[in-house]
């Protein structure tokens, strides 16, 4: 979230005093450009995460078997009980 906010604020707070290479026409459109870049980045991240999730689900599965869940993942994954009653 902090990177997103920083990217957007770059378009708002950029000045020629800080960076002499900035031209007036660039400053006028910088906020919109930064906002577009943030939106594209978020969309790409969501789509890529969804596709990776589908691939993992197809190859390995995302859940443990029901009998393993009921026995407890501590025993099946680590070979020891996490909570002794």
ChimeraX commands (.cxc) that place a marker at each C-alpha (Angstrom):
marker #1 position 0.00,0.00,0.00 radius 0.5
marker #1 position 2.83,2.38,0.81 radius 0.5
marker #1 position 4.38,1.90,-2.65 radius 0.5
marker #1 position 1.03,2.63,-4.29 radius 0.5
marker #1 position 0.56,5.80,-2.32 radius 0.5
marker #1 position 4.14,6.88,-3.02 radius 0.5
marker #1 position 3.72,6.29,-6.75 radius 0.5
marker #1 position 0.54,8.37,-6.86 radius 0.5
marker #1 position 2.01,11.16,-4.72 radius 0.5
marker #1 position 4.99,11.35,-7.08 radius 0.5
marker #1 position 2.59,12.72,-9.67 radius 0.5
marker #1 position 1.26,15.29,-7.22 radius 0.5
marker #1 position 4.41,16.42,-5.42 radius 0.5
marker #1 position 6.98,16.45,-8.26 radius 0.5
marker #1 position 8.43,19.90,-8.87 radius 0.5
marker #1 position 11.08,21.44,-11.07 radius 0.5
marker #1 position 12.94,22.60,-7.96 radius 0.5
marker #1 position 13.62,18.99,-7.01 radius 0.5
marker #1 position 14.22,17.71,-10.55 radius 0.5
marker #1 position 15.25,20.29,-13.10 radius 0.5
marker #1 position 14.68,17.82,-15.96 radius 0.5
marker #1 position 10.90,17.97,-15.55 radius 0.5
marker #1 position 9.19,19.94,-18.29 radius 0.5
marker #1 position 5.89,21.79,-17.85 radius 0.5
marker #1 position 3.99,19.50,-20.21 radius 0.5
marker #1 position 5.21,16.45,-18.28 radius 0.5
marker #1 position 4.24,17.95,-14.93 radius 0.5
marker #1 position 0.72,18.61,-16.25 radius 0.5
marker #1 position 0.17,14.93,-17.08 radius 0.5
marker #1 position 2.39,13.26,-14.47 radius 0.5
marker #1 position -0.38,12.54,-11.96 radius 0.5
marker #1 position -2.54,10.84,-14.59 radius 0.5
marker #1 position 0.43,8.83,-15.86 radius 0.5
marker #1 position 1.31,7.70,-12.36 radius 0.5
marker #1 position -2.31,6.75,-11.65 radius 0.5
marker #1 position -2.49,4.74,-14.88 radius 0.5
marker #1 position 0.77,2.96,-14.02 radius 0.5
marker #1 position -0.53,2.06,-10.55 radius 0.5
marker #1 position -3.78,0.70,-12.01 radius 0.5
marker #1 position -1.94,-1.39,-14.61 radius 0.5
marker #1 position 0.37,-2.76,-11.91 radius 0.5
marker #1 position -2.55,-3.73,-9.68 radius 0.5
marker #1 position -4.39,-5.40,-12.56 radius 0.5
marker #1 position -1.30,-7.35,-13.64 radius 0.5
marker #1 position -0.63,-8.43,-10.06 radius 0.5
marker #1 position -4.20,-9.66,-9.52 radius 0.5
marker #1 position -4.30,-11.55,-12.83 radius 0.5
marker #1 position -0.86,-13.12,-12.29 radius 0.5
marker #1 position -1.75,-14.17,-8.74 radius 0.5
marker #1 position -5.00,-15.72,-9.97 radius 0.5
marker #1 position -3.20,-17.66,-12.72 radius 0.5
marker #1 position -0.50,-18.87,-10.32 radius 0.5
marker #1 position -3.23,-19.96,-7.89 radius 0.5
marker #1 position -4.97,-21.93,-10.65 radius 0.5
marker #1 position -1.70,-23.60,-11.63 radius 0.5
marker #1 position -0.92,-24.59,-8.03 radius 0.5
marker #1 position -4.47,-25.82,-7.51 radius 0.5
marker #1 position -4.25,-27.96,-10.65 radius 0.5
marker #1 position -0.82,-29.42,-9.88 radius 0.5
marker #1 position -0.76,-29.78,-6.10 radius 0.5
marker #1 position -4.11,-28.71,-4.72 radius 0.5
marker #1 position -4.71,-25.89,-2.32 radius 0.5
marker #1 position -6.14,-27.87,0.59 radius 0.5
marker #1 position -5.11,-30.83,2.64 radius 0.5
marker #1 position -7.21,-33.97,2.45 radius 0.5
marker #1 position -10.25,-33.92,4.80 radius 0.5
marker #1 position -8.93,-36.81,6.91 radius 0.5
marker #1 position -5.59,-35.03,7.33 radius 0.5
marker #1 position -7.39,-31.82,8.36 radius 0.5
marker #1 position -9.49,-33.65,10.95 radius 0.5
marker #1 position -6.43,-35.42,12.38 radius 0.5
marker #1 position -4.58,-32.12,12.55 radius 0.5
marker #1 position -2.01,-30.62,10.25 radius 0.5
marker #1 position 0.58,-30.41,13.04 radius 0.5
marker #1 position 0.81,-34.21,13.17 radius 0.5
marker #1 position 0.72,-34.78,9.41 radius 0.5
marker #1 position 3.08,-31.94,8.46 radius 0.5
marker #1 position 5.48,-31.83,11.41 radius 0.5
marker #1 position 5.06,-35.18,13.12 radius 0.5
marker #1 position 4.15,-33.64,16.47 radius 0.5
marker #1 position 1.11,-32.23,18.24 radius 0.5
marker #1 position 0.86,-28.48,18.43 radius 0.5
marker #1 position -1.69,-28.39,21.24 radius 0.5
marker #1 position -1.82,-31.16,23.79 radius 0.5
marker #1 position -5.17,-31.36,25.56 radius 0.5
marker link #1:1,2 radius 0.2
marker link #1:2,3 radius 0.2
marker link #1:3,4 radius 0.2
marker link #1:4,5 radius 0.2
marker link #1:5,6 radius 0.2
marker link #1:6,7 radius 0.2
marker link #1:7,8 radius 0.2
marker link #1:8,9 radius 0.2
marker link #1:9,10 radius 0.2
marker link #1:10,11 radius 0.2
marker link #1:11,12 radius 0.2
marker link #1:12,13 radius 0.2
marker link #1:13,14 radius 0.2
marker link #1:14,15 radius 0.2
marker link #1:15,16 radius 0.2
marker link #1:16,17 radius 0.2
marker link #1:17,18 radius 0.2
marker link #1:18,19 radius 0.2
marker link #1:19,20 radius 0.2
marker link #1:20,21 radius 0.2
marker link #1:21,22 radius 0.2
marker link #1:22,23 radius 0.2
marker link #1:23,24 radius 0.2
marker link #1:24,25 radius 0.2
marker link #1:25,26 radius 0.2
marker link #1:26,27 radius 0.2
marker link #1:27,28 radius 0.2
marker link #1:28,29 radius 0.2
marker link #1:29,30 radius 0.2
marker link #1:30,31 radius 0.2
marker link #1:31,32 radius 0.2
marker link #1:32,33 radius 0.2
marker link #1:33,34 radius 0.2
marker link #1:34,35 radius 0.2
marker link #1:35,36 radius 0.2
marker link #1:36,37 radius 0.2
marker link #1:37,38 radius 0.2
marker link #1:38,39 radius 0.2
marker link #1:39,40 radius 0.2
marker link #1:40,41 radius 0.2
marker link #1:41,42 radius 0.2
marker link #1:42,43 radius 0.2
marker link #1:43,44 radius 0.2
marker link #1:44,45 radius 0.2
marker link #1:45,46 radius 0.2
marker link #1:46,47 radius 0.2
marker link #1:47,48 radius 0.2
marker link #1:48,49 radius 0.2
marker link #1:49,50 radius 0.2
marker link #1:50,51 radius 0.2
marker link #1:51,52 radius 0.2
marker link #1:52,53 radius 0.2
marker link #1:53,54 radius 0.2
marker link #1:54,55 radius 0.2
marker link #1:55,56 radius 0.2
marker link #1:56,57 radius 0.2
marker link #1:57,58 radius 0.2
marker link #1:58,59 radius 0.2
marker link #1:59,60 radius 0.2
marker link #1:60,61 radius 0.2
marker link #1:61,62 radius 0.2
marker link #1:62,63 radius 0.2
marker link #1:63,64 radius 0.2
marker link #1:64,65 radius 0.2
marker link #1:65,66 radius 0.2
marker link #1:66,67 radius 0.2
marker link #1:67,68 radius 0.2
marker link #1:68,69 radius 0.2
marker link #1:69,70 radius 0.2
marker link #1:70,71 radius 0.2
marker link #1:71,72 radius 0.2
marker link #1:72,73 radius 0.2
marker link #1:73,74 radius 0.2
marker link #1:74,75 radius 0.2
marker link #1:75,76 radius 0.2
marker link #1:76,77 radius 0.2
marker link #1:77,78 radius 0.2
marker link #1:78,79 radius 0.2
marker link #1:79,80 radius 0.2
marker link #1:80,81 radius 0.2
marker link #1:81,82 radius 0.2
marker link #1:82,83 radius 0.2
marker link #1:83,84 radius 0.2
marker link #1:84,85 radius 0.2
view
